[in-house]
Amino acid sequence: MDYHFDHMPVLSRGRHRNPKRGACFMELASYLAGERWSDHPACTHPLLAALARLVNDNTGDESRAKLVHLVPSIIGLASDDLRVDARIALRCATTALPVAAAERQLALAVSVLAAEEMLARLDGAAPGRLSESSVRVMEEVPHAAEQARRFSRAARITQKGFRRYAAPNAVQLSVVGIVQACIPDPDALLCGLLEEAIADCAAMIHGPRTEIPATASPVHA
């Protein structure tokens, strides 16, 4: 169905029946992608779309308005590669873990280790591999990190379980952890998280951006 209206809908919380009632981040993406009006469009990876909806619904009106410029960049980021799910989950968990309240740190630390394990497994790397960012944030919460390591050694998640449960839970827990954190500007951290997750997905799905060299001016004798 094609929608025609005189102005772009205003970003607001929740789902909207049509553009005249406003739009969430992903509904606006569906419109710009030429899809049926929906907050679950096919143009975007489901987990990335879930993160966008959560950020949209958990930021204030002023901060949400600043997200509009990110909408075009999320279109076309679709993939069934489980590495994308793992990268999104890892980005969320490593962002939230250093600021989250103590009672949420164990679950987030487990999410970090689960995402790292899945990436290592998919890449054929040795188990226990951690990226520099994961090492850094785990060092900031040593008690939760040690508990998470003991738990993770006793549990082995399947790829299906990671995609259906662990990765979505990591995204949900991370957003809630940031929203409830005692930090000056949780909105800014949420917006930055979404922007970084979009960049991660773009690099994985489309490859890193390369600069086009300037055309050399002809040399005249």
Secondary structure, 3 states (H helix, E strand, C coil): CCCCCCCCCCECCCCCCCHHHCECHHHHHHHHCCCCCCCCCCCECHHHHHHHHHHHHCCCHHHHHCCHHHHHHHCCECCCCHHHHHHHHHHHHHHHCCCCCHHHHHHHHHHHHHHHHHHHHHHCCCCCCCCHHHHHHHHHCHHHHHHHHHHHHHCCCCHHHHHHHHHHHHHHHHHHHHHCCCCCCHHHHHHHHHHHHHHHHHHHHHCCCCCCCCCCCCCCC
